[in-house]
């Protein structure tokens, strides 16, 4: 699964994501970023045996503060 965080214009800070499955944290990652213009920061998780069906969420954090949450669903 992939998530991209789009930023508008120059700036720096820490962008992070929290991946959850059925409400439980399964992965968390942060990246220190510094941009001169518009940019995209990519995050992903993988599972060599495939993702179990169900509801997932990815929470985006900027400098440690929750910024947005998106829901995903994996079907059989």
Phi, psi and omega in degrees: 000143181236149171222137175240134177253117180267134178241146182254110173085184185288155176160173178213161180160201180239127176248135180222164175224149172235120178264132179232144174235124181052037177085351181262137178293125179247339179197148177215138181212146174230153175223132172278129185231155174210120185235148175263343184205195177303144182204170175230137176245124186260139174228151176204159171230154178220158179219112186300337179260010180090158180273135177297144176300146177146190183264132179236155170225151171234123179256130179262133178238140175238119183051041175082356181253137180299131183246319182199156175226137178234142179260146178225155176225132175254123178260162178295000000 
